[in-house]
């Protein structure tokens, strides 16, 4: 019986210690989050606290995005020719698409 009691006491001590540590960590983390939230709220009210946030960006405007490069005209014509040779396109459809690709 003394061995059983010793095991129960040891388990209770370990569980109690683990709970106390977990609660302490949770409390510290909650305090850090609350402190960060209050700093962010204060920065929103008083922008002078963080001068880098109110510094205007000067310089050239951003360059327009580069046009998306599609398949080249030759690649398009090769694909179109393959569709025609496979019999997927008729001669009229082939001619219309070819004229569209060539821009005529």
DSSP file (Angstrom, degrees, kcal/mol; ACC not computed):
  #  RESIDUE AA STRUCTURE BP1 BP2  ACC     N-H-->O    O-->H-N    N-H-->O    O-->H-N    TCO  KAPPA ALPHA  PHI   PSI    X-CA   Y-CA   Z-CA
    1    1 A X     >        0   0    0      0, 0.0     4,-2.3     0, 0.0     5,-0.2   0.000 360.0 360.0 360.0 -38.0    0.0    0.0    0.0
    2    2 A X  H  >  +     0   0    0      1,-0.2     4,-2.3     2,-0.2     5,-0.1   0.871 360.0  53.0 -62.2 -33.9    2.8    2.5    0.7
    3    3 A X  H  > S+     0   0    0      2,-0.2     4,-1.9     1,-0.2    -1,-0.2   0.885 109.5  48.3 -66.1 -38.5    4.1    2.0   -2.9
    4    4 A X  H  > S+     0   0    0      2,-0.2     4,-2.1     1,-0.2    -2,-0.2   0.911 112.1  48.4 -67.1 -43.1    0.6    2.8   -4.3
    5    5 A X  H  X S+     0   0    0     -4,-2.3     4,-2.5     1,-0.2    -2,-0.2   0.895 109.7  52.6 -64.2 -40.1    0.2    5.9   -2.2
    6    6 A X  H  X S+     0   0    0     -4,-2.3     4,-2.4     1,-0.2    -1,-0.2   0.901 109.6  49.4 -62.9 -40.7    3.7    7.1   -3.2
    7    7 A X  H  X S+     0   0    0     -4,-1.9     4,-2.3     2,-0.2    -2,-0.2   0.888 111.1  48.9 -65.0 -40.2    2.7    6.7   -6.9
    8    8 A X  H  X S+     0   0    0     -4,-2.1     4,-2.3     2,-0.2    -2,-0.2   0.915 112.6  47.6 -66.2 -42.6   -0.5    8.6   -6.5
    9    9 A X  H  X S+     0   0    0     -4,-2.5     4,-2.4     2,-0.2    -2,-0.2   0.910 112.0  50.0 -64.9 -42.1    1.3   11.4   -4.7
   10   10 A X  H  X S+     0   0    0     -4,-2.4     4,-2.5     2,-0.2    -2,-0.2   0.924 111.3  48.7 -62.7 -44.3    4.0   11.6   -7.4
   11   11 A X  H  X S+     0   0    0     -4,-2.3     4,-2.7     1,-0.2     5,-0.2   0.902 111.7  49.4 -61.5 -42.4    1.3   11.7  -10.1
   12   12 A X  H  X S+     0   0    0     -4,-2.3     4,-2.5     1,-0.2    -1,-0.2   0.898 111.3  49.3 -64.9 -39.5   -0.6   14.4   -8.3
   13   13 A X  H  X S+     0   0    0     -4,-2.4     4,-2.3     2,-0.2    -2,-0.2   0.916 113.1  46.4 -66.2 -42.7    2.6   16.5   -7.9
   14   14 A X  H  X S+     0   0    0     -4,-2.5     4,-2.6     2,-0.2    -2,-0.2   0.929 114.6  47.0 -66.0 -44.9    3.6   16.1  -11.5
   15   15 A X  H  X S+     0   0    0     -4,-2.7     4,-2.3     1,-0.2    -2,-0.2   0.904 112.7  49.5 -64.4 -40.9    0.1   17.0  -12.8
   16   16 A X  H  X S+     0   0    0     -4,-2.5     4,-2.3    -5,-0.2    -1,-0.2   0.904 112.3  47.8 -64.6 -41.1   -0.1   20.0  -10.4
   17   17 A X  H  X S+     0   0    0     -4,-2.3     4,-2.5     2,-0.2    -2,-0.2   0.919 111.8  49.9 -65.3 -43.7    3.3   21.2  -11.5
   18   18 A X  H  X S+     0   0    0     -4,-2.6     4,-2.6     1,-0.2    -2,-0.2   0.911 111.5  48.8 -62.1 -42.0    2.4   20.8  -15.2
   19   19 A X  H  X S+     0   0    0     -4,-2.3     4,-2.5     2,-0.2    -1,-0.2   0.913 111.3  49.6 -64.0 -42.8   -0.9   22.7  -14.7
   20   20 A X  H  X S+     0   0    0     -4,-2.3     4,-2.0     2,-0.2    -2,-0.2   0.907 112.8  46.7 -64.1 -41.5    0.9   25.5  -12.9
   21   21 A X  H  X S+     0   0    0     -4,-2.5     4,-2.5     2,-0.2     5,-0.2   0.933 112.6  49.7 -65.6 -45.8    3.5   25.9  -15.6
   22   22 A X  H  X S+     0   0    0     -4,-2.6     4,-2.5     1,-0.2    -2,-0.2   0.910 111.4  48.8 -60.6 -42.9    0.9   25.8  -18.4
   23   23 A X  H  X S+     0   0    0     -4,-2.5     4,-2.3     2,-0.2    -1,-0.2   0.888 111.0  50.6 -64.6 -38.6   -1.2   28.4  -16.6
   24   24 A X  H  X S+     0   0    0     -4,-2.0     4,-2.4     2,-0.2    -2,-0.2   0.916 111.5  47.3 -65.8 -42.7    1.8   30.6  -16.2
   25   25 A X  H  X S+     0   0    0     -4,-2.5     4,-2.6     2,-0.2     5,-0.2   0.925 112.8  49.3 -64.4 -44.2    2.8   30.3  -19.8
   26   26 A X  H  X S+     0   0    0     -4,-2.5     4,-2.4    -5,-0.2    -2,-0.2   0.904 111.3  49.6 -61.4 -41.4   -0.7   31.1  -21.0
   27   27 A X  H  X S+     0   0    0     -4,-2.3     4,-2.1     2,-0.2    -1,-0.2   0.917 111.7  47.9 -65.5 -43.8   -0.9   34.1  -18.7
   28   28 A X  H  X S+     0   0    0     -4,-2.4     4,-2.2     2,-0.2    -2,-0.2   0.910 112.8  48.8 -63.7 -41.3    2.4   35.5  -20.0
   29   29 A X  H  X S+     0   0    0     -4,-2.6     4,-2.4     1,-0.2    -2,-0.2   0.909 110.2  50.7 -65.5 -40.8    1.4   35.0  -23.6
   30   30 A X  H  X S+     0   0    0     -4,-2.4     4,-2.4     1,-0.2    -1,-0.2   0.888 109.9  51.2 -63.2 -38.7   -2.0   36.7  -23.0
   31   31 A X  H  X S+     0   0    0     -4,-2.1     4,-2.3     2,-0.2    -1,-0.2   0.898 109.4  50.1 -65.3 -40.0   -0.1   39.6  -21.4
   32   32 A X  H  X S+     0   0    0     -4,-2.2     4,-2.5     2,-0.2    -2,-0.2   0.926 111.6  48.0 -63.6 -43.8    2.2   39.9  -24.4
   33   33 A X  H  X S+     0   0    0     -4,-2.4     4,-2.6     1,-0.2    -2,-0.2   0.904 111.7  49.8 -63.5 -41.4   -0.8   39.9  -26.8
   34   34 A X  H  X S+     0   0    0     -4,-2.4     4,-2.3     2,-0.2    -1,-0.2   0.902 110.8  50.0 -64.4 -39.9   -2.6   42.5  -24.7
   35   35 A X  H  X S+     0   0    0     -4,-2.3     4,-2.1     2,-0.2    -2,-0.2   0.913 111.6  48.0 -64.7 -42.8    0.5   44.7  -24.7
   36   36 A X  H  X S+     0   0    0     -4,-2.5     4,-2.4     2,-0.2    -2,-0.2   0.910 111.4  50.9 -63.8 -41.9    0.9   44.4  -28.5
   37   37 A X  H  X S+     0   0    0     -4,-2.6     4,-2.4     1,-0.2    -2,-0.2   0.908 110.4  48.7 -62.2 -42.0   -2.8   45.2  -29.0
   38   38 A X  H  X S+     0   0    0     -4,-2.3     4,-2.4     1,-0.2    -1,-0.2   0.882 110.7  50.8 -68.1 -35.9   -2.5   48.3  -26.9
   39   39 A X  H  X S+     0   0    0     -4,-2.1     4,-2.2     2,-0.2    -2,-0.2   0.902 111.7  47.7 -65.9 -40.3    0.6   49.4  -28.7
   40   40 A X  H  X S+     0   0    0     -4,-2.4     4,-1.8     2,-0.2    -2,-0.2   0.901 112.6  48.7 -67.2 -40.0   -1.2   49.0  -32.1
   41   41 A X  H  X S+     0   0    0     -4,-2.4     4,-1.6     2,-0.2    -2,-0.2   0.902 112.2  49.0 -66.1 -40.0   -4.2   50.8  -30.8
   42   42 A X  H  X S+     0   0    0     -4,-2.4     4,-3.5     1,-0.2    -2,-0.2   0.881 109.1  52.8 -66.8 -37.8   -2.0   53.7  -29.5
   43   43 A X  H  < S+     0   0    0     -4,-2.2    -1,-0.2     1,-0.2    -2,-0.2   0.854 107.1  52.6 -65.8 -34.0   -0.2   53.8  -32.8
   44   44 A X  H  < S+     0   0    0     -4,-1.8     3,-0.3     1,-0.2    -1,-0.2   0.863 117.6  37.7 -69.0 -34.7   -3.5   54.2  -34.6
   45   45 A X  H  < S+     0   0    0     -4,-1.6     2,-0.5     1,-0.2    -2,-0.2   0.871 128.5  33.0 -81.8 -40.1   -4.4   57.1  -32.3
   46   46 A X    ><  +     0   0    0     -4,-3.5     3,-1.7    -5,-0.2     4,-0.3  -0.782  63.3 175.7-120.6  84.3   -1.0   58.6  -32.1
   47   47 A X  G >  S+     0   0    0     -2,-0.5     3,-0.8    -3,-0.3     7,-0.2   0.654  71.7  77.1 -66.8 -12.5    0.9   58.1  -35.4
   48   48 A X  G 3  S+     0   0    0      1,-0.2     3,-0.4     5,-0.1    -1,-0.3   0.698  80.5  69.9 -67.9 -18.4    3.8   60.2  -34.2
   49   49 A X  G <  S+     0   0    0     -3,-1.7     2,-0.6     1,-0.3    -1,-0.2   0.860 106.6  36.7 -68.3 -34.2    4.9   57.3  -32.1
   50   50 A X  S X> S+     0   0    0     -3,-0.8     3,-1.6    -4,-0.3     4,-0.6  -0.775  70.9 177.4-118.4  84.5    6.0   55.4  -35.2
   51   51 A X  H >> S+     0   0    0     -2,-0.6     3,-0.9    -3,-0.4     4,-0.7   0.789  75.8  65.0 -63.1 -27.9    7.4   58.0  -37.6
   52   52 A X  H 34 S+     0   0    0      1,-0.2     3,-0.3     2,-0.2    -1,-0.3   0.776  95.7  59.8 -66.4 -22.2    8.3   55.4  -40.2
   53   53 A X  H <4 S+     0   0    0     -3,-1.6    -1,-0.2    -6,-0.2    -2,-0.2   0.779 109.2  41.4 -75.0 -25.9    4.6   54.7  -40.7
   54   54 A X  H << S+     0   0    0     -3,-0.9     2,-0.5    -4,-0.6    -1,-0.2   0.433  83.2 115.6-103.1   1.7    3.7   58.2  -41.7
   55   55 A X     <  -     0   0    0     -4,-0.7     2,-0.1    -3,-0.3    -3,-0.0  -0.579  67.3-128.0 -71.8 121.2    6.8   58.9  -43.9
   56   56 A X        -     0   0    0     -2,-0.5     2,-0.5     1,-0.1    -2,-0.1  -0.414  16.8-121.3 -71.3 146.2    5.4   59.4  -47.4
   57   57 A X        -     0   0    0     -2,-0.1     2,-0.3     2,-0.0    -1,-0.1  -0.761  35.4-174.4 -87.4 125.4    7.0   57.4  -50.2
   58   58 A X        +     0   0    0     -2,-0.5     2,-0.3     3,-0.0     0, 0.0  -0.788  31.3  69.7-117.6 162.6    8.5   59.5  -52.9
   59   59 A X  S    S-     0   0    0     -2,-0.3     2,-0.1     3,-0.0     3,-0.1  -0.806  84.9 -18.1 128.4-169.4   10.1   58.7  -56.2
   60   60 A X  S    S-     0   0    0     -2,-0.3     3,-0.1     1,-0.1     2,-0.0  -0.389  70.9-106.1 -71.1 145.5    9.0   57.4  -59.5
   61   61 A X        -     0   0    0      1,-0.1    -1,-0.1    -2,-0.1     3,-0.1  -0.347  51.1 -83.6 -66.5 155.4    5.6   55.7  -59.8
   62   62 A X        -     0   0    0      1,-0.1    -1,-0.1    -3,-0.1     3,-0.1  -0.275  50.3-104.3 -62.6 146.5    5.8   52.0  -60.2
   63   63 A X        -     0   0    0      1,-0.1    -1,-0.1    -3,-0.1     3,-0.1  -0.382  40.4-100.6 -68.5 146.2    6.3   50.7  -63.7
   64   64 A X        -     0   0    0      1,-0.1    -1,-0.1    -3,-0.1     3,-0.1  -0.347  51.0 -88.8 -64.4 150.7    3.3   49.3  -65.5
   65   65 A X        -     0   0    0      1,-0.1    -1,-0.1    -3,-0.1     2,-0.1  -0.290  46.3-105.6 -63.3 145.2    3.2   45.5  -65.5
   66   66 A X        -     0   0    0      1,-0.1    -1,-0.1    -3,-0.1     3,-0.1  -0.411  42.4 -98.3 -68.6 144.0    4.9   43.9  -68.4
   67   67 A X        -     0   0    0      1,-0.1     2,-0.4    -2,-0.1    -1,-0.1  -0.349  41.7-105.5 -63.8 144.7    2.6   42.4  -71.0
   68   68 A X        -     0   0    0     -3,-0.1     2,-0.7     1,-0.1    -1,-0.1  -0.575  32.7-129.5 -74.1 124.2    2.1   38.7  -70.6
   69   69 A X        -     0   0    0     -2,-0.4     3,-0.1    -3,-0.1     2,-0.1  -0.650  29.0-170.2 -80.0 116.6    4.0   37.0  -73.3
   70   70 A X        -     0   0    0     -2,-0.7     3,-0.1     1,-0.2    -1,-0.0  -0.239  42.6 -56.6 -90.7-174.2    1.7   34.5  -75.1
   71   71 A X        -     0   0    0      1,-0.1    -1,-0.2    -2,-0.1     5,-0.0  -0.364  66.2-103.8 -64.9 146.3    2.8   31.9  -77.6
   72   72 A X     >  -     0   0    0      1,-0.1     4,-2.3    -3,-0.1     5,-0.2  -0.179  27.6-108.5 -67.8 164.6    4.7   33.3  -80.5
   73   73 A X  H  > S+     0   0    0      1,-0.2     4,-2.5     2,-0.2     5,-0.2   0.889 120.3  52.4 -61.1 -40.2    3.0   33.7  -83.9
   74   74 A X  H  > S+     0   0    0      2,-0.2     4,-2.4     1,-0.2    -1,-0.2   0.915 109.0  49.3 -64.5 -42.4    5.0   30.8  -85.3
   75   75 A X  H  > S+     0   0    0      1,-0.2     4,-2.5     2,-0.2    -2,-0.2   0.906 111.3  50.0 -62.9 -40.7    4.0   28.5  -82.5
   76   76 A X  H  X S+     0   0    0     -4,-2.3     4,-2.5     1,-0.2    -2,-0.2   0.914 111.3  48.2 -64.1 -41.6    0.4   29.5  -83.0
   77   77 A X  H  X S+     0   0    0     -4,-2.5     4,-2.7     2,-0.2    -2,-0.2   0.882 110.4  51.7 -66.6 -37.6    0.6   28.8  -86.7
   78   78 A X  H  X S+     0   0    0     -4,-2.4     4,-2.3     2,-0.2    -2,-0.2   0.928 111.7  46.8 -63.1 -44.5    2.3   25.4  -86.1
   79   79 A X  H  X S+     0   0    0     -4,-2.5     4,-2.1     1,-0.2    -2,-0.2   0.910 112.8  49.6 -63.1 -41.8   -0.5   24.5  -83.7
   80   80 A X  H  X S+     0   0    0     -4,-2.5     4,-2.0     1,-0.2    -2,-0.2   0.911 110.3  50.2 -63.6 -42.7   -3.1   25.6  -86.2
   81   81 A X  H  X S+     0   0    0     -4,-2.7     4,-2.6     1,-0.2    -1,-0.2   0.881 108.9  52.5 -62.7 -38.6   -1.4   23.6  -89.0
   82   82 A X  H  X S+     0   0    0     -4,-2.3     4,-1.9     1,-0.2    -1,-0.2   0.908 109.0  49.3 -64.9 -40.6   -1.4   20.5  -86.8
   83   83 A X  H  <>S+     0   0    0     -4,-2.1     5,-2.0     2,-0.2     6,-1.1   0.883 112.3  48.6 -64.4 -37.6   -5.2   20.9  -86.1
   84   84 A X  H ><5S+     0   0    0     -4,-2.0     3,-1.0     4,-0.2    -2,-0.2   0.914 111.0  49.5 -67.9 -42.6   -5.8   21.3  -89.8
   85   85 A X  H 3<5S+     0   0    0     -4,-2.6    -2,-0.2     1,-0.3    -1,-0.2   0.819 107.8  54.5 -67.6 -29.9   -3.7   18.2  -90.7
   86   86 A X  T 3<5S-     0   0    0     -4,-1.9    -1,-0.3    -5,-0.2    -2,-0.2   0.580 116.3-116.2 -78.0  -9.4   -5.5   16.1  -88.1
   87   87 A X  T < 5S+     0   0    0     -3,-1.0    -3,-0.2    -4,-0.4    -2,-0.1   0.592  83.8 119.7  86.0  10.7   -8.8   17.1  -89.7
   88   88 A X  S   <S+     0   0    0     -5,-2.0     2,-0.4    -6,-0.2    -4,-0.2   0.856  72.8  47.0 -74.9 -35.7  -10.1   19.0  -86.7
   89   89 A X  S    S-     0   0    0     -6,-1.1    -2,-0.2    -9,-0.1     2,-0.1  -0.840  80.9-133.2-108.5 144.3  -10.3   22.2  -88.7
   90   90 A X     >  -     0   0    0     -2,-0.4     4,-2.6     1,-0.1     5,-0.2  -0.380  34.3-102.1 -81.2 171.4  -11.8   22.7  -92.2
   91   91 A X  H  > S+     0   0    0      1,-0.2     4,-2.3     2,-0.2     5,-0.1   0.884 123.7  49.2 -63.6 -38.5  -10.0   24.6  -94.8
   92   92 A X  H  > S+     0   0    0      2,-0.2     4,-2.4     1,-0.2    -1,-0.2   0.912 112.2  47.4 -66.8 -43.1  -12.2   27.7  -94.2
   93   93 A X  H  > S+     0   0    0      2,-0.2     4,-2.5     1,-0.2     5,-0.2   0.906 112.0  51.2 -64.2 -40.6  -11.7   27.6  -90.5
   94   94 A X  H  X S+     0   0    0     -4,-2.6     4,-2.4     1,-0.2    -2,-0.2   0.927 111.1  47.3 -60.7 -45.9   -8.0   27.2  -91.0
   95   95 A X  H  X S+     0   0    0     -4,-2.3     4,-2.2     2,-0.2    -2,-0.2   0.891 112.4  49.6 -64.9 -39.8   -7.9   30.2  -93.3
   96   96 A X  H  X S+     0   0    0     -4,-2.4     4,-2.0     2,-0.2    -2,-0.2   0.926 113.7  44.7 -66.0 -44.5   -9.9   32.3  -90.9
   97   97 A X  H  X S+     0   0    0     -4,-2.5     4,-2.5     2,-0.2    -2,-0.2   0.882 112.2  52.7 -67.7 -37.8   -7.8   31.5  -87.9
   98   98 A X  H  X S+     0   0    0     -4,-2.4     4,-2.5    -5,-0.2    -1,-0.2   0.920 109.9  48.0 -62.6 -44.1   -4.6   32.0  -89.8
   99   99 A X  H  X>S+     0   0    0     -4,-2.2     5,-2.0     1,-0.2     4,-0.9   0.881 111.2  51.7 -64.1 -37.4   -5.8   35.4  -90.9
  100  100 A X  H  <5S+     0   0    0     -4,-2.0     3,-0.3     2,-0.2    -2,-0.2   0.915 111.6  46.3 -64.6 -43.7   -6.7   36.2  -87.3
  101  101 A X  H  <5S+     0   0    0     -4,-2.5    -2,-0.2     1,-0.2    -1,-0.2   0.910 115.0  46.2 -65.8 -42.4   -3.2   35.2  -86.1
  102  102 A X  H  <5S-     0   0    0     -4,-2.5    -1,-0.2    -5,-0.2    -2,-0.2   0.595 109.4-125.5 -78.7  -9.7   -1.4   37.1  -88.8
  103  103 A X  T  <5       0   0    0     -4,-0.9    -3,-0.2    -3,-0.3    -4,-0.1   0.758 360.0 360.0  74.9  24.2   -3.6   40.2  -88.2
  104  104 A X      <       0   0    0     -5,-2.0    -4,-0.2    -6,-0.2    -5,-0.1   0.433 360.0 360.0-104.4 360.0   -4.8   40.5  -91.8
